[in-house]
Amino acid sequence: MAELPLAPVDRIIRKGGAERVSEEAREELADVLEKYGTEVSEEAVRLAEHAGRKTVKAEDIELASERV
């Protein structure tokens, strides 16, 4: 089970045009988003370390999201 709260995930799906959203759909999207977020975060940490920093900056996340 994902750590993301399901209410915001539900809103994301509804913004995509859904009128109704099943519990399983919310949970599945939360799992997918968490996996993607973890991959982006790991890449951002590598980028920050490569730059000689311990702090992950917004530009690390942006570049990492393009690379993942």
N, CA, C, O and CB atoms as a CASP TS submission, in Angstrom:
PFRMAT TS
TARGET T0000
AUTHOR 0000-0000-0000
METHOD Language model
MODEL 1
PARENT N/A
ATOM      1  N   MET     1       0.841  -1.184   0.000  1.00  0.00           N
ATOM      2  CA  MET     1       0.000   0.000   0.000  1.00  0.00           C
ATOM      3  C   MET     1       0.883   1.243   0.000  1.00  0.00           C
ATOM      4  O   MET     1       1.887   1.309   0.709  1.00  0.00           O
ATOM      5  CB  MET     1      -0.955   0.001   1.218  1.00  0.00           C
ATOM      6  N   ALA     2       0.505   2.188  -0.778  1.00  0.00           N
ATOM      7  CA  ALA     2       1.278   3.411  -0.923  1.00  0.00           C
ATOM      8  C   ALA     2       1.111   4.314   0.300  1.00  0.00           C
ATOM      9  O   ALA     2       0.145   4.198   1.054  1.00  0.00           O
ATOM     10  CB  ALA     2       0.859   4.153  -2.191  1.00  0.00           C
ATOM     11  N   GLU     3       2.066   5.203   0.471  1.00  0.00           N
ATOM     12  CA  GLU     3       2.023   6.152   1.571  1.00  0.00           C
ATOM     13  C   GLU     3       1.222   7.400   1.217  1.00  0.00           C
ATOM     14  O   GLU     3       0.868   8.181   2.100  1.00  0.00           O
ATOM     15  CB  GLU     3       3.428   6.540   1.976  1.00  0.00           C
ATOM     16  N   LEU     4       0.936   7.589  -0.054  1.00  0.00           N
ATOM     17  CA  LEU     4       0.202   8.774  -0.479  1.00  0.00           C
ATOM     18  C   LEU     4      -1.255   8.681  -0.039  1.00  0.00           C
ATOM     19  O   LEU     4      -1.862   7.613  -0.125  1.00  0.00           O
ATOM     20  CB  LEU     4       0.291   8.949  -2.004  1.00  0.00           C
ATOM     21  N   PRO     5      -1.819   9.790   0.432  1.00  0.00           N
ATOM     22  CA  PRO     5      -3.237   9.775   0.790  1.00  0.00           C
ATOM     23  C   PRO     5      -4.104   9.603  -0.465  1.00  0.00           C
ATOM     24  O   PRO     5      -3.785  10.139  -1.526  1.00  0.00           O
ATOM     25  CB  PRO     5      -3.622  11.076   1.537  1.00  0.00           C
ATOM     26  N   LEU     6      -5.179   8.866  -0.333  1.00  0.00           N
ATOM     27  CA  LEU     6      -5.991   8.521  -1.492  1.00  0.00           C
ATOM     28  C   LEU     6      -6.886   9.659  -1.976  1.00  0.00           C
ATOM     29  O   LEU     6      -7.244   9.689  -3.153  1.00  0.00           O
ATOM     30  CB  LEU     6      -6.834   7.335  -1.170  1.00  0.00           C
ATOM     31  N   ALA     7      -7.252  10.587  -1.110  1.00  0.00           N
ATOM     32  CA  ALA     7      -8.125  11.692  -1.535  1.00  0.00           C
ATOM     33  C   ALA     7      -7.471  12.554  -2.628  1.00  0.00           C
ATOM     34  O   ALA     7      -8.122  12.846  -3.631  1.00  0.00           O
ATOM     35  CB  ALA     7      -8.485  12.571  -0.327  1.00  0.00           C
ATOM     36  N   PRO     8      -6.210  12.967  -2.465  1.00  0.00           N
ATOM     37  CA  PRO     8      -5.586  13.740  -3.546  1.00  0.00           C
ATOM     38  C   PRO     8      -5.410  12.924  -4.829  1.00  0.00           C
ATOM     39  O   PRO     8      -5.494  13.463  -5.933  1.00  0.00           O
ATOM     40  CB  PRO     8      -4.237  14.264  -3.090  1.00  0.00           C
ATOM     41  N   VAL     9      -5.164  11.623  -4.671  1.00  0.00           N
ATOM     42  CA  VAL     9      -5.039  10.754  -5.845  1.00  0.00           C
ATOM     43  C   VAL     9      -6.372  10.701  -6.578  1.00  0.00           C
ATOM     44  O   VAL     9      -6.409  10.737  -7.808  1.00  0.00           O
ATOM     45  CB  VAL     9      -4.582   9.323  -5.435  1.00  0.00           C
ATOM     46  N   ASP    10      -7.464  10.614  -5.828  1.00  0.00           N
ATOM     47  CA  ASP    10      -8.799  10.632  -6.408  1.00  0.00           C
ATOM     48  C   ASP    10      -9.009  11.924  -7.203  1.00  0.00           C
ATOM     49  O   ASP    10      -9.537  11.895  -8.314  1.00  0.00           O
ATOM     50  CB  ASP    10      -9.872  10.490  -5.305  1.00  0.00           C
ATOM     51  N   ARG    11      -8.596  13.053  -6.630  1.00  0.00           N
ATOM     52  CA  ARG    11      -8.756  14.340  -7.324  1.00  0.00           C
ATOM     53  C   ARG    11      -7.943  14.387  -8.613  1.00  0.00           C
ATOM     54  O   ARG    11      -8.386  14.965  -9.606  1.00  0.00           O
ATOM     55  CB  ARG    11      -8.340  15.495  -6.408  1.00  0.00           C
ATOM     56  N   ILE    12      -6.764  13.787  -8.601  1.00  0.00           N
ATOM     57  CA  ILE    12      -5.939  13.741  -9.817  1.00  0.00           C
ATOM     58  C   ILE    12      -6.664  12.966 -10.913  1.00  0.00           C
ATOM     59  O   ILE    12      -6.704  13.403 -12.064  1.00  0.00           O
ATOM     60  CB  ILE    12      -4.560  13.094  -9.522  1.00  0.00           C
ATOM     61  N   ILE    13      -7.231  11.825 -10.559  1.00  0.00           N
ATOM     62  CA  ILE    13      -7.953  11.017 -11.544  1.00  0.00           C
ATOM     63  C   ILE    13      -9.167  11.785 -12.069  1.00  0.00           C
ATOM     64  O   ILE    13      -9.446  11.763 -13.268  1.00  0.00           O
ATOM     65  CB  ILE    13      -8.396   9.668 -10.925  1.00  0.00           C
ATOM     66  N   ARG    14      -9.883  12.462 -11.176  1.00  0.00           N
ATOM     67  CA  ARG    14     -11.052  13.244 -11.596  1.00  0.00           C
ATOM     68  C   ARG    14     -10.654  14.413 -12.494  1.00  0.00           C
ATOM     69  O   ARG    14     -11.386  14.756 -13.422  1.00  0.00           O
ATOM     70  CB  ARG    14     -11.807  13.765 -10.373  1.00  0.00           C
ATOM     71  N   LYS    15      -9.499  15.028 -12.226  1.00  0.00           N
ATOM     72  CA  LYS    15      -9.008  16.093 -13.105  1.00  0.00           C
ATOM     73  C   LYS    15      -8.734  15.559 -14.501  1.00  0.00           C
ATOM     74  O   LYS    15      -8.781  16.295 -15.486  1.00  0.00           O
ATOM     75  CB  LYS    15      -7.736  16.729 -12.526  1.00  0.00           C
ATOM     76  N   GLY    16      -8.445  14.255 -14.568  1.00  0.00           N
ATOM     77  CA  GLY    16      -8.232  13.599 -15.853  1.00  0.00           C
ATOM     78  C   GLY    16      -9.527  13.322 -16.596  1.00  0.00           C
ATOM     79  O   GLY    16      -9.507  12.869 -17.741  1.00  0.00           O
ATOM     80  N   GLY    17     -10.663  13.596 -15.943  1.00  0.00           N
ATOM     81  CA  GLY    17     -11.940  13.461 -16.621  1.00  0.00           C
ATOM     82  C   GLY    17     -12.867  12.392 -16.089  1.00  0.00           C
ATOM     83  O   GLY    17     -13.984  12.251 -16.588  1.00  0.00           O
ATOM     84  N   ALA    18     -12.440  11.631 -15.089  1.00  0.00           N
ATOM     85  CA  ALA    18     -13.292  10.564 -14.556  1.00  0.00           C
ATOM     86  C   ALA    18     -14.425  11.143 -13.712  1.00  0.00           C
ATOM     87  O   ALA    18     -14.223  12.081 -12.940  1.00  0.00           O
ATOM     88  CB  ALA    18     -12.458   9.579 -13.718  1.00  0.00           C
ATOM     89  N   GLU    19     -15.602  10.578 -13.867  1.00  0.00           N
ATOM     90  CA  GLU    19     -16.729  10.959 -13.023  1.00  0.00           C
ATOM     91  C   GLU    19     -16.750  10.130 -11.740  1.00  0.00           C
ATOM     92  O   GLU    19     -17.073  10.629 -10.662  1.00  0.00           O
ATOM     93  CB  GLU    19     -18.050  10.791 -13.785  1.00  0.00           C
ATOM     94  N   ARG    20     -16.401   8.859 -11.884  1.00  0.00           N
ATOM     95  CA  ARG    20     -16.381   7.957 -10.747  1.00  0.00           C
ATOM     96  C   ARG    20     -15.030   7.252 -10.725  1.00  0.00           C
ATOM     97  O   ARG    20     -14.443   6.971 -11.770  1.00  0.00           O
ATOM     98  CB  ARG    20     -17.555   6.932 -10.816  1.00  0.00           C
ATOM     99  N   VAL    21     -14.545   6.969  -9.507  1.00  0.00           N
ATOM    100  CA  VAL    21     -13.229   6.350  -9.354  1.00  0.00           C
ATOM    101  C   VAL    21     -13.333   5.236  -8.318  1.00  0.00           C
ATOM    102  O   VAL    21     -13.817   5.460  -7.209  1.00  0.00           O
ATOM    103  CB  VAL    21     -12.153   7.403  -8.935  1.00  0.00           C
ATOM    104  N   SER    22     -12.884   4.047  -8.673  1.00  0.00           N
ATOM    105  CA  SER    22     -12.934   2.934  -7.729  1.00  0.00           C
ATOM    106  C   SER    22     -11.788   3.032  -6.725  1.00  0.00           C
ATOM    107  O   SER    22     -10.772   3.678  -6.982  1.00  0.00           O
ATOM    108  CB  SER    22     -12.879   1.589  -8.476  1.00  0.00           C
ATOM    109  N   GLU    23     -11.965   2.388  -5.593  1.00  0.00           N
ATOM    110  CA  GLU    23     -10.932   2.335  -4.565  1.00  0.00           C
ATOM    111  C   GLU    23      -9.663   1.698  -5.124  1.00  0.00           C
ATOM    112  O   GLU    23      -8.555   2.149  -4.836  1.00  0.00           O
ATOM    113  CB  GLU    23     -11.430   1.553  -3.336  1.00  0.00           C
ATOM    114  N   GLU    24      -9.831   0.648  -5.924  1.00  0.00           N
ATOM    115  CA  GLU    24      -8.682  -0.032  -6.510  1.00  0.00           C
ATOM    116  C   GLU    24      -7.912   0.889  -7.455  1.00  0.00           C
ATOM    117  O   GLU    24      -6.683   0.833  -7.513  1.00  0.00           O
ATOM    118  CB  GLU    24      -9.134  -1.288  -7.254  1.00  0.00           C
ATOM    119  N   ALA    25      -8.626   1.732  -8.192  1.00  0.00           N
ATOM    120  CA  ALA    25      -7.974   2.674  -9.104  1.00  0.00           C
ATOM    121  C   ALA    25      -7.160   3.696  -8.322  1.00  0.00           C
ATOM    122  O   ALA    25      -6.036   4.021  -8.705  1.00  0.00           O
ATOM    123  CB  ALA    25      -9.017   3.387  -9.986  1.00  0.00           C
ATOM    124  N   ARG    26      -7.717   4.199  -7.237  1.00  0.00           N
ATOM    125  CA  ARG    26      -6.990   5.157  -6.387  1.00  0.00           C
ATOM    126  C   ARG    26      -5.724   4.520  -5.835  1.00  0.00           C
ATOM    127  O   ARG    26      -4.650   5.119  -5.866  1.00  0.00           O
ATOM    128  CB  ARG    26      -7.885   5.655  -5.226  1.00  0.00           C
ATOM    129  N   GLU    27      -5.861   3.303  -5.330  1.00  0.00           N
ATOM    130  CA  GLU    27      -4.710   2.606  -4.756  1.00  0.00           C
ATOM    131  C   GLU    27      -3.642   2.317  -5.800  1.00  0.00           C
ATOM    132  O   GLU    27      -2.450   2.471  -5.536  1.00  0.00           O
ATOM    133  CB  GLU    27      -5.155   1.310  -4.104  1.00  0.00           C
ATOM    134  N   GLU    28      -4.070   1.898  -6.985  1.00  0.00           N
ATOM    135  CA  GLU    28      -3.114   1.581  -8.044  1.00  0.00           C
ATOM    136  C   GLU    28      -2.351   2.827  -8.503  1.00  0.00           C
ATOM    137  O   GLU    28      -1.132   2.786  -8.667  1.00  0.00           O
ATOM    138  CB  GLU    28      -3.837   0.943  -9.234  1.00  0.00           C
ATOM    139  N   LEU    29      -3.075   3.936  -8.710  1.00  0.00           N
ATOM    140  CA  LEU    29      -2.391   5.161  -9.115  1.00  0.00           C
ATOM    141  C   LEU    29      -1.452   5.639  -8.012  1.00  0.00           C
ATOM    142  O   LEU    29      -0.355   6.115  -8.306  1.00  0.00           O
ATOM    143  CB  LEU    29      -3.411   6.261  -9.462  1.00  0.00           C
ATOM    144  N   ALA    30      -1.856   5.522  -6.757  1.00  0.00           N
ATOM    145  CA  ALA    30      -0.982   5.904  -5.647  1.00  0.00           C
ATOM    146  C   ALA    30       0.298   5.082  -5.673  1.00  0.00           C
ATOM    147  O   ALA    30       1.382   5.625  -5.458  1.00  0.00           O
ATOM    148  CB  ALA    30      -1.704   5.725  -4.299  1.00  0.00           C
ATOM    149  N   ASP    31       0.192   3.778  -5.934  1.00  0.00           N
ATOM    150  CA  ASP    31       1.373   2.912  -6.035  1.00  0.00           C
ATOM    151  C   ASP    31       2.274   3.342  -7.189  1.00  0.00           C
ATOM    152  O   ASP    31       3.495   3.408  -7.041  1.00  0.00           O
ATOM    153  CB  ASP    31       0.948   1.445  -6.220  1.00  0.00           C
ATOM    154  N   VAL    32       1.664   3.635  -8.344  1.00  0.00           N
ATOM    155  CA  VAL    32       2.433   4.052  -9.525  1.00  0.00           C
ATOM    156  C   VAL    32       3.143   5.377  -9.257  1.00  0.00           C
ATOM    157  O   VAL    32       4.323   5.528  -9.576  1.00  0.00           O
ATOM    158  CB  VAL    32       1.509   4.181 -10.760  1.00  0.00           C
ATOM    159  N   LEU    33       2.427   6.331  -8.675  1.00  0.00           N
ATOM    160  CA  LEU    33       3.022   7.634  -8.390  1.00  0.00           C
ATOM    161  C   LEU    33       4.155   7.520  -7.377  1.00  0.00           C
ATOM    162  O   LEU    33       5.176   8.195  -7.498  1.00  0.00           O
ATOM    163  CB  LEU    33       1.959   8.599  -7.876  1.00  0.00           C
ATOM    164  N   GLU    34       3.967   6.663  -6.383  1.00  0.00           N
ATOM    165  CA  GLU    34       5.011   6.485  -5.383  1.00  0.00           C
ATOM    166  C   GLU    34       6.262   5.855  -6.005  1.00  0.00           C
ATOM    167  O   GLU    34       7.384   6.266  -5.709  1.00  0.00           O
ATOM    168  CB  GLU    34       4.497   5.618  -4.225  1.00  0.00           C
ATOM    169  N   LYS    35       6.061   4.863  -6.862  1.00  0.00           N
ATOM    170  CA  LYS    35       7.209   4.223  -7.522  1.00  0.00           C
ATOM    171  C   LYS    35       7.945   5.240  -8.393  1.00  0.00           C
ATOM    172  O   LYS    35       9.172   5.325  -8.347  1.00  0.00           O
ATOM    173  CB  LYS    35       6.747   3.010  -8.379  1.00  0.00           C
ATOM    174  N   TYR    36       7.203   6.006  -9.181  1.00  0.00           N
ATOM    175  CA  TYR    36       7.813   7.015 -10.045  1.00  0.00           C
ATOM    176  C   TYR    36       8.527   8.079  -9.206  1.00  0.00           C
ATOM    177  O   TYR    36       9.644   8.480  -9.532  1.00  0.00           O
ATOM    178  CB  TYR    36       6.745   7.670 -10.949  1.00  0.00           C
ATOM    179  N   GLY    37       7.888   8.532  -8.136  1.00  0.00           N
ATOM    180  CA  GLY    37       8.491   9.534  -7.265  1.00  0.00           C
ATOM    181  C   GLY    37       9.777   9.044  -6.626  1.00  0.00           C
ATOM    182  O   GLY    37      10.734   9.806  -6.484  1.00  0.00           O
ATOM    183  N   THR    38       9.804   7.781  -6.244  1.00  0.00           N
ATOM    184  CA  THR    38      11.010   7.204  -5.661  1.00  0.00           C
ATOM    185  C   THR    38      12.137   7.151  -6.691  1.00  0.00           C
ATOM    186  O   THR    38      13.283   7.467  -6.374  1.00  0.00           O
ATOM    187  CB  THR    38      10.722   5.798  -5.114  1.00  0.00           C
ATOM    188  N   GLU    39      11.816   6.753  -7.922  1.00  0.00           N
ATOM    189  CA  GLU    39      12.826   6.697  -8.979  1.00  0.00           C
ATOM    190  C   GLU    39      13.385   8.087  -9.277  1.00  0.00           C
ATOM    191  O   GLU    39      14.596   8.253  -9.425  1.00  0.00           O
ATOM    192  CB  GLU    39      12.232   6.082 -10.256  1.00  0.00           C
ATOM    193  N   VAL    40      12.512   9.073  -9.363  1.00  0.00           N
ATOM    194  CA  VAL    40      12.952  10.449  -9.617  1.00  0.00           C
ATOM    195  C   VAL    40      13.809  10.938  -8.449  1.00  0.00           C
ATOM    196  O   VAL    40      14.841  11.574  -8.665  1.00  0.00           O
ATOM    197  CB  VAL    40      11.730  11.392  -9.830  1.00  0.00           C
ATOM    198  N   SER    41      13.397  10.650  -7.232  1.00  0.00           N
ATOM    199  CA  SER    41      14.145  11.078  -6.052  1.00  0.00           C
ATOM    200  C   SER    41      15.536  10.462  -6.012  1.00  0.00           C
ATOM    201  O   SER    41      16.514  11.144  -5.708  1.00  0.00           O
ATOM    202  CB  SER    41      13.384  10.717  -4.788  1.00  0.00           C
ATOM    203  N   GLU    42      15.621   9.179  -6.316  1.00  0.00           N
ATOM    204  CA  GLU    42      16.925   8.513  -6.321  1.00  0.00           C
ATOM    205  C   GLU    42      17.860   9.144  -7.343  1.00  0.00           C
ATOM    206  O   GLU    42      19.038   9.360  -7.061  1.00  0.00           O
ATOM    207  CB  GLU    42      16.761   7.019  -6.615  1.00  0.00           C
ATOM    208  N   GLU    43      17.338   9.441  -8.526  1.00  0.00           N
ATOM    209  CA  GLU    43      18.141  10.088  -9.559  1.00  0.00           C
ATOM    210  C   GLU    43      18.536  11.500  -9.135  1.00  0.00           C
ATOM    211  O   GLU    43      19.660  11.930  -9.392  1.00  0.00           O
ATOM    212  CB  GLU    43      17.372  10.128 -10.887  1.00  0.00           C
ATOM    213  N   ALA    44      17.626  12.222  -8.489  1.00  0.00           N
ATOM    214  CA  ALA    44      17.919  13.578  -8.019  1.00  0.00           C
ATOM    215  C   ALA    44      19.020  13.561  -6.964  1.00  0.00           C
ATOM    216  O   ALA    44      19.876  14.445  -6.950  1.00  0.00           O
ATOM    217  CB  ALA    44      16.652  14.237  -7.450  1.00  0.00           C
ATOM    218  N   VAL    45      19.006  12.574  -6.093  1.00  0.00           N
ATOM    219  CA  VAL    45      20.058  12.449  -5.083  1.00  0.00           C
ATOM    220  C   VAL    45      21.403  12.215  -5.767  1.00  0.00           C
ATOM    221  O   VAL    45      22.405  12.816  -5.378  1.00  0.00           O
ATOM    222  CB  VAL    45      19.741  11.295  -4.095  1.00  0.00           C
ATOM    223  N   ARG    46      21.437  11.348  -6.780  1.00  0.00           N
ATOM    224  CA  ARG    46      22.682  11.108  -7.516  1.00  0.00           C
ATOM    225  C   ARG    46      23.185  12.395  -8.166  1.00  0.00           C
ATOM    226  O   ARG    46      24.384  12.673  -8.151  1.00  0.00           O
ATOM    227  CB  ARG    46      22.474  10.020  -8.588  1.00  0.00           C
ATOM    228  N   LEU    47      22.273  13.177  -8.733  1.00  0.00           N
ATOM    229  CA  LEU    47      22.661  14.437  -9.369  1.00  0.00           C
ATOM    230  C   LEU    47      23.220  15.420  -8.341  1.00  0.00           C
ATOM    231  O   LEU    47      24.226  16.080  -8.600  1.00  0.00           O
ATOM    232  CB  LEU    47      21.461  15.060 -10.099  1.00  0.00           C
ATOM    233  N   ALA    48      22.586  15.520  -7.200  1.00  0.00           N
ATOM    234  CA  ALA    48      23.069  16.417  -6.154  1.00  0.00           C
ATOM    235  C   ALA    48      24.450  15.985  -5.664  1.00  0.00           C
ATOM    236  O   ALA    48      25.343  16.815  -5.492  1.00  0.00           O
ATOM    237  CB  ALA    48      22.078  16.455  -4.981  1.00  0.00           C
ATOM    238  N   GLU    49      24.615  14.689  -5.444  1.00  0.00           N
ATOM    239  CA  GLU    49      25.913  14.179  -4.999  1.00  0.00           C
ATOM    240  C   GLU    49      26.988  14.432  -6.052  1.00  0.00           C
ATOM    241  O   GLU    49      28.118  14.788  -5.719  1.00  0.00           O
ATOM    242  CB  GLU    49      25.821  12.677  -4.689  1.00  0.00           C
ATOM    243  N   HIS    50      26.637  14.250  -7.306  1.00  0.00           N
ATOM    244  CA  HIS    50      27.588  14.510  -8.391  1.00  0.00           C
ATOM    245  C   HIS    50      28.018  15.974  -8.400  1.00  0.00           C
ATOM    246  O   HIS    50      29.155  16.289  -8.751  1.00  0.00           O
ATOM    247  CB  HIS    50      26.973  14.133  -9.749  1.00  0.00           C
ATOM    248  N   ALA    51      27.114  16.859  -8.017  1.00  0.00           N
ATOM    249  CA  ALA    51      27.412  18.292  -7.954  1.00  0.00           C
ATOM    250  C   ALA    51      28.121  18.661  -6.648  1.00  0.00           C
ATOM    251  O   ALA    51      28.434  19.830  -6.421  1.00  0.00           O
ATOM    252  CB  ALA    51      26.122  19.109  -8.098  1.00  0.00           C
ATOM    253  N   GLY    52      28.370  17.681  -5.802  1.00  0.00           N
ATOM    254  CA  GLY    52      29.062  17.940  -4.543  1.00  0.00           C
ATOM    255  C   GLY    52      28.165  18.504  -3.456  1.00  0.00           C
ATOM    256  O   GLY    52      28.647  19.149  -2.525  1.00  0.00           O
ATOM    257  N   ARG    53      26.875  18.270  -3.565  1.00  0.00           N
ATOM    258  CA  ARG    53      25.918  18.773  -2.586  1.00  0.00           C
ATOM    259  C   ARG    53      25.231  17.632  -1.864  1.00  0.00           C
ATOM    260  O   ARG    53      25.083  16.536  -2.403  1.00  0.00           O
ATOM    261  CB  ARG    53      24.883  19.664  -3.258  1.00  0.00           C
ATOM    262  N   LYS    54      24.809  17.905  -0.622  1.00  0.00           N
ATOM    263  CA  LYS    54      23.962  16.974   0.122  1.00  0.00           C
ATOM    264  C   LYS    54      22.496  17.343  -0.037  1.00  0.00           C
ATOM    265  O   LYS    54      21.609  16.510   0.148  1.00  0.00           O
ATOM    266  CB  LYS    54      24.346  16.960   1.610  1.00  0.00           C
ATOM    267  N   THR    55      22.253  18.602  -0.384  1.00  0.00           N
ATOM    268  CA  THR    55      20.889  19.099  -0.520  1.00  0.00           C
ATOM    269  C   THR    55      20.369  18.871  -1.930  1.00  0.00           C
ATOM    270  O   THR    55      21.015  19.251  -2.906  1.00  0.00           O
ATOM    271  CB  THR    55      20.821  20.585  -0.167  1.00  0.00           C
ATOM    272  N   VAL    56      19.210  18.255  -2.033  1.00  0.00           N
ATOM    273  CA  VAL    56      18.551  18.074  -3.329  1.00  0.00           C
ATOM    274  C   VAL    56      17.761  19.346  -3.613  1.00  0.00           C
ATOM    275  O   VAL    56      16.937  19.774  -2.806  1.00  0.00           O
ATOM    276  CB  VAL    56      17.613  16.797  -3.339  1.00  0.00           C
ATOM    277  N   LYS    57      18.024  19.939  -4.763  1.00  0.00           N
ATOM    278  CA  LYS    57      17.355  21.183  -5.145  1.00  0.00           C
ATOM    279  C   LYS    57      16.282  20.902  -6.198  1.00  0.00           C
ATOM    280  O   LYS    57      16.225  19.821  -6.784  1.00  0.00           O
ATOM    281  CB  LYS    57      18.380  22.213  -5.679  1.00  0.00           C
ATOM    282  N   ALA    58      15.441  21.904  -6.416  1.00  0.00           N
ATOM    283  CA  ALA    58      14.353  21.771  -7.388  1.00  0.00           C
ATOM    284  C   ALA    58      14.890  21.421  -8.768  1.00  0.00           C
ATOM    285  O   ALA    58      14.289  20.619  -9.483  1.00  0.00           O
ATOM    286  CB  ALA    58      13.536  23.064  -7.458  1.00  0.00           C
ATOM    287  N   GLU    59      16.013  22.013  -9.146  1.00  0.00           N
ATOM    288  CA  GLU    59      16.567  21.717 -10.468  1.00  0.00           C
ATOM    289  C   GLU    59      17.037  20.267 -10.583  1.00  0.00           C
ATOM    290  O   GLU    59      17.039  19.706 -11.678  1.00  0.00           O
ATOM    291  CB  GLU    59      17.725  22.659 -10.769  1.00  0.00           C
ATOM    292  N   ASP    60      17.436  19.655  -9.466  1.00  0.00           N
ATOM    293  CA  ASP    60      17.792  18.224  -9.476  1.00  0.00           C
ATOM    294  C   ASP    60      16.550  17.388  -9.772  1.00  0.00           C
ATOM    295  O   ASP    60      16.598  16.444 -10.561  1.00  0.00           O
ATOM    296  CB  ASP    60      18.423  17.795  -8.111  1.00  0.00           C
ATOM    297  N   ILE    61      15.445  17.744  -9.136  1.00  0.00           N
ATOM    298  CA  ILE    61      14.192  17.008  -9.352  1.00  0.00           C
ATOM    299  C   ILE    61      13.752  17.185 -10.805  1.00  0.00           C
ATOM    300  O   ILE    61      13.356  16.220 -11.458  1.00  0.00           O
ATOM    301  CB  ILE    61      13.072  17.500  -8.371  1.00  0.00           C
ATOM    302  N   GLU    62      13.821  18.398 -11.301  1.00  0.00           N
ATOM    303  CA  GLU    62      13.404  18.672 -12.676  1.00  0.00           C
ATOM    304  C   GLU    62      14.236  17.862 -13.677  1.00  0.00           C
ATOM    305  O   GLU    62      13.686  17.214 -14.568  1.00  0.00           O
ATOM    306  CB  GLU    62      13.526  20.175 -12.980  1.00  0.00           C
ATOM    307  N   LEU    63      15.555  17.904 -13.524  1.00  0.00           N
ATOM    308  CA  LEU    63      16.425  17.160 -14.433  1.00  0.00           C
ATOM    309  C   LEU    63      16.217  15.656 -14.276  1.00  0.00           C
ATOM    310  O   LEU    63      16.181  14.924 -15.265  1.00  0.00           O
ATOM    311  CB  LEU    63      17.896  17.521 -14.183  1.00  0.00           C
ATOM    312  N   ALA    64      16.083  15.201 -13.043  1.00  0.00           N
ATOM    313  CA  ALA    64      15.872  13.779 -12.797  1.00  0.00           C
ATOM    314  C   ALA    64      14.577  13.289 -13.424  1.00  0.00           C
ATOM    315  O   ALA    64      14.523  12.176 -13.946  1.00  0.00           O
ATOM    316  CB  ALA    64      15.863  13.498 -11.306  1.00  0.00           C
ATOM    317  N   SER    65      13.533  14.111 -13.377  1.00  0.00           N
ATOM    318  CA  SER    65      12.247  13.695 -13.954  1.00  0.00           C
ATOM    319  C   SER    65      12.344  13.570 -15.463  1.00  0.00           C
ATOM    320  O   SER    65      11.631  12.765 -16.063  1.00  0.00           O
ATOM    321  CB  SER    65      11.141  14.690 -13.583  1.00  0.00           C
ATOM    322  N   GLU    66      13.209  14.348 -16.082  1.00  0.00           N
ATOM    323  CA  GLU    66      13.420  14.242 -17.526  1.00  0.00           C
ATOM    324  C   GLU    66      14.218  12.992 -17.881  1.00  0.00           C
ATOM    325  O   GLU    66      14.061  12.436 -18.967  1.00  0.00           O
ATOM    326  CB  GLU    66      14.138  15.485 -18.051  1.00  0.00           C
ATOM    327  N   ARG    67      15.080  12.551 -16.954  1.00  0.00           N
ATOM    328  CA  ARG    67      15.959  11.420 -17.211  1.00  0.00           C
ATOM    329  C   ARG    67      15.327  10.080 -16.897  1.00  0.00           C
ATOM    330  O   ARG    67      15.750   9.052 -17.424  1.00  0.00           O
ATOM    331  CB  ARG    67      17.209  11.569 -16.423  1.00  0.00           C
ATOM    332  N   VAL    68      14.312  10.084 -16.038  1.00  0.00           N
ATOM    333  CA  VAL    68      13.692   8.808 -15.623  1.00  0.00           C
ATOM    334  C   VAL    68      12.637   8.395 -16.629  1.00  0.00           C
ATOM    335  O   VAL    68      12.000   7.354 -16.465  1.00  0.00           O
ATOM    336  CB  VAL    68      13.062   8.925 -14.207  1.00  0.00           C
TER
END
